[in-house]
Amino acid sequence: MRRGLRFVPLALLLAVVLELAVFVGVGRALGFGAAVLLVFAASLLGLVLLRREGMRAWRGFRSAAAAGQPPGGQVTDGLVGLAGALLLAVPGLVSGLIGLLLLVPPVRRLARAGVRRATERRVSSMVAGDLFGPRTVRVRQGAPQPTPQPEQPVVVDGGRAIEGEIVDQPRH
């Protein structure tokens, strides 16, 4: 079992306790009926947006695939939109607020960038290149850095070529 998965049940329990506490607080401030109506309206909006975001994600993926472009950008945008709509559809005020924030364009861009970085860390560089296209590298201009002197190469087996295979292992 992975190390991070150990805390999932605890995180879910804390999320439920937080949702209940916020619901009780809103219920006391606005009234119980208004709090229930607010949760119901948010869930209904989430269900409507879930269909819209799903169709939007599918169309973006198909258009990228038809144009021969890497589909990673459209896929991550679709995943963030679907996650936002799903969180909005789940009954709860905190999850609804988080879902609503994920649908706001500036927050969505930040979340999309985070999903892309997490994906690039977890898959091989070849798969990341297929998904997102070539990586961009920032180059700082300024005072030139001194170049280190190359070390003498290690000669193995009298300098003859050695057959082998390069294995790209994921970082943990």
N, C-alpha and C positions, 0 to 999 in steps of 0.2 A: 504494500500500500504506500502510495506516495506520501511524503511528509506533509504537504499542504492539505491533502484531503482529510486529514485527521481532524481538522478544525471546522469542517463544513457543518456537521450537526450543531455545534456550538454557535456558529455564525447564524444559522437558520433560527435557532432558538432566540438569540438576541434580536434578530430582525422581527420576529413575531412579537416579542415583548415591547420593542420600540413602536411597532405599528399600533399595538393596543394602548400604549401610554399616550401616543399622539391622538388616537381616536377619542380616548376619554377626555383629554385636554380640549380638543375641538368640540366635543359633545358638551362639555361644561360651559365653554365660551359661547357657542352658537345655539346649543340645544341639540338633543339627541336626534330628532327628526332631520334637522339640517345636516348633521354629520353623516347620517345614513344616506341622505340624498346626494351629498357631495361624493361619497365613495361610489355610489351607484352611477352617477353621471360620469365620473372619471373612468370607471370600468367600461361603460358603454362607449365612451369616446375611444378608449384603448382598443376595443374590439373592432370598431370601424377603421381605425388607423392601422391595425394589424393587417387587414386585407389590403389596404392601400399600399403600405410599405412593402408587403410581400410581392405584390404585382410590380411595384417600382424596382425592387431589387432584381426580380427575374428579367424585366425588360432591360435593365442596365447590363446584366450579365450576358444576355443574348446579343445585345448590340456590340459589346466589346468583343465577344467571341466571333461575331460575323465580320467585324472590321479587322480581325487578326491582332487585336491589341491584348496586352495582359489584362485579365479580368479582375485582378486583385483589388484595385481601387473601387470598382463597382460592388464587388462582393463585400468588402469591409464596410462601405457606406450602407449597403443593404442590411448587413448584420447589426450595425449600430441602430439603424432605423427600426428594425424588427425587435431588437432588445428594448428600445424605448417604448414601442407600442405594447409589447408584452408586459413590461413593468407597469404601464398605465392600465392595462386590462386586469392585472391582478388586483383584487380588492385590497385597498390600503392607501392611506394618505401619503406616507413616506415613499413607498414604491411608486405611486402615481406621480409624485413630484419629481423623483429621479427620472422616471420615464419621460415626463414632459420636458425636463431639461435636456435629455438626450435627443429630443426632436428639434431643439433650437439650433439653427445653423452654426453659430460659433462653438457651442459646446459639442455639437456633432463632429465638427472638424477636429477638435482636440481628441475626442474619443476615437475617431477613425485613425488618427495618427498613433495613438496608444495601441490600438489593436494591430496596426501594421508593424510597429516596433516589436510587440510581443510575438507576433507571428514570425517575423524575420529572425528573432532570437531562437525560436523553437524548431525551425525547419532548416534544412541545408541551404547553402547559398544558391545552389542551382535551382531548387524549388522556389525560393524567394524571388529569384530572377524571373522564373516563368510566371509567377503570380503577379508581381508588381513591376516588372521590367527592370532595366539596369538601375543600380543604385546611384544616387547622386552623392558627391563628395564635396564638402566645403573646403576651400583652400584659402588659407589666410596669407595675405601679402604683408610683408614687413621686412625686417632685417633678415637677410639670408642666414640660415642655420648652418653651422659648420658640418660638412659631410663626414661621417665617420669613415676611417680607413677600412677597406674590406679586409677581412681575415683571409688567410690562405685556406683554400678548400681542403677538406679531408679527402685523401685519396684512398679509396677502398678497392680491394681486389686488383691491385696493379693498374687502376685507371680504366678498367674495362666497364662497359655498360652493364648495369644490373636490371633485370626485368622486375617489375613490381606493379603494384596497384595503389592508387591514392584513395584512401577511405576518409570521407568527411564525416566526423563524428559530431553529434549535437552537443552543445555546451549545456551544462546543468546549472 
